[in-house]
Amino acid sequence: MPGTASPLDELLARSHRLGAEKRITNYAGGNTSAKLTIADAVTRAPTRVLAVKGSGGDLGTLTAAGLALLDLGRVLALEAVHARGTHEDELVALYDACRFGSGGAVPSIDTPLHAFVDLDHVDHLHPDAVIAFATATEGDRLVRECYGDAVGWIPWRRPGFELGLQLRDFRRAHPDSRGAVLGGHGLICWGATSDACEATSLELIEAAERFLAARGSAEPFGSRVRGVEPLDTGIRRREAARLAPVVRGLGSTDRPMVAHFTDAPVVLEFLEREHAPRLVALGTSCPDHFLRTKVRPLLFDLLPTVPFAKRVERLRALHAEYRADYADYYARHAGPSSPPMRGCDPAIVLVPGVGMWSFGLDAIEAKVTGEFYVNAINVMRDAESVSTYSPIPEDEKFRIEYWDLEERKLRLKPSPPPLAGRVALVTGAASGIGRAIAERLADEGASVVIADLDGDAAEKVASGLGPERALAVTTDVTSEADVEAAFAAAALRFGGVDLVVNNAGFARSAALVDTTVDDWDRLHAVLARGAFLVSRAAARAMQASAMAGDIVYIVSKNAVVAGPSNIAYAAAKADQAHQVRLLAAELGPHGIRVNGVNPDGVVEGSGIFTSEWREERAAAYGIPPNELGTYYAGRTLLGKEVLPTHVADAVVALTAGGLSRTTGLLVPVDGGVATAFLR
Ligand SMILES: [Zn+2]
C-alpha cells in the first residue's frame, strides 16, 4: 500500500523497476538513493542517513545488502577536508569513515552525486536516449531544446566529489530544476519523494526518446554500403561458427576468454552503413560502457566473398595492429603512478555482414559486454541523428580506465576460478561420470557443452547448470556429422572449445565365445571411433583458435588389466588408452595436452552400470548386484569405494593448471589396484 512501505523498501522497489529495462539503464549501470532519518543504534540520536547503491551490483537485482549507508552529515563535512587540500580521489578512502552502522555495501565513487543534492531522492541512470544528448557535439543546446529550463547541462567531469559539489551549486542556482544531463556520461535527476523521483526519471527519458524520434534524421549511420549487407541467416550462422574459434583465439591472446556472438538486427544494420568505420574508431563514451568494451572495438574490413584463409590472415593482422595500438594508447597516457596495463586484446570484434563477438571470463560477462556495445550503438545512432557523436576525449577515457579507484575496485574482486574463460565439451555428459565431470568443470568456472545421445537428459543437466553457462547438444559420437554439429554449436555459443572430455561409453561383459560381432562393433564404434571423431574435431577447433587446450579420455582400468569375459569392452578401452599416447605425441607442438583417467569400480551413479552390466559383473563374482560397489572397494588397496566425483576430481587436476607440464599420462582412479599399476 502506498505510504506504508519503509523508505528503504521503496528505494529497492524503485531500483528494481528502473533496472529492469535496458533502455533506462544498462546492466549494473547507474545508482539510486534515498536520504532518511534513522536512530543511531548506540546513542538513539536521530541521524540523517544516505542510502545509496554501493559499488558493483545491479539496480534490477539490488538488495538491502547492496546499499551503502552513510552518515550524511559526515559525508557533507568532507567538503572542509577537500577545501584544506585533500585531492578528491583521496577523499574516497574517507567514505568508509562516514558509514552509518555496521554492514552494507562499499560506498561507490558516485556517492557524492547523491549526497550533495538537497532533495531526498536521487536517480543516476545511463539511458541510451539521454547519453545521445550527453555525447552530441551540441549537447547543451539539445538539452535546452528538449527540456527547457527543467534540466541542466553539466559538461563532462569524472564522477567524484567535485562533480557532487558542482551539482549542489547547480541546485542552488536552479532550485526548480528536475535534473541534469552529465556531459559524456548520463542523466541525474531528483525528487522530494521516491515516486516523484522515479516519475521524473521516466518522463525525462521518454521526453528524450520523443525528441529524438521527432527530430532525428532518417539514416543517421549514412547509406548502405554494397557488399557488407547481412548474409542470409543460414549462411551467416555457418560463417559465424567457422570464424568463431579464430575470433575467440585472438580475443584470448592474453588469457582464455569466452566469446559471445550476436547477429541482432541492431548490430548488422550498424555495420552495413557508411559511417560505421568512423564511429567505431571514435569508441564508446559513457564510462560504464568503455570500462567493459575497452576504448574501441576491432572492426573487420574484408567482404565475406574474400576466401576464408585470406580473411583469417587479415583478421590476425588487424588483431596484431589492435594490440600495438592499445599498447601505444597506454604508453601515451600512462604516468609513473598508473596501474600496469591490463592486456591489449579487444573486448569487442565486429564483422560486417556476420555480427559481433564480445568477450568475458564467463558466458554472462561476455554477453553483458556485448550488451554494452549495443547501448553504445544506440547512443551513436541517436547522437548522429540530431547532431554529431562526440565522445569524451581519449585522455579522459584513459584516466577512467586506469583510475586508481577503478583499479582498487578490481583488486577487491575475488580472483576468478581456475577454469574461468575456458570452454569444455563433455561427451556422455547427461548422466553418471560424464555428468559429474561437466558439473565439476562448471563449478571451476568453465562454460560447458553437455553432449549426449539423450538430448532431453542433456537439456536437464544444462538447465540445472544454468542456461548462461551450459549448452546441451544431442550427439551420437559415432556419427561424424553429429560430432561436427556439436563443435559448430559450441563455436556459435561460446566461441569454440579448449577442453574436451571423451567420456561417452557403455559396457558389455561376455566370454569370447559368446561375444557377438554386433557387440564388438558397437563397443569399438562408441569407444574407439567415437573418441577419434571427437578428438579430431577438438584438435581442428583448437588449432583454428591457436589456443592451448586439453583433451581428456575417460578410459578404464580394463585398458591395462587382463581378465575374463571382457574382450570387446577392454580391447576398445585399450584402443582409447593408446589414442591418449598417440595424440599426446602428435598434438604437443600445438599446445594441446592429451591425458586420460583410468577409473575402476565406479558403480554408484555410473551410467555404465546399468542393471544389465551390474548383474553380469555381479554374477561373474558370485555376489548380489547391490553389493558390487562394496565388493569392488574391498578389492582395492585403499579399501574405499570410487564415485563419479572422484573421476571428476582427476579431470580437474589434469586441466586446471596444476599439471600444466604433463601430457600422455593415464591417472588411475581406482582406489588402488596393484595389477593396474602402469609401468
Ligand atoms: Zn554513471
Residues whose N, C-alpha, C, O or C-beta is under 5 A from the ligand:
A	BS01	ZN	G30 G186
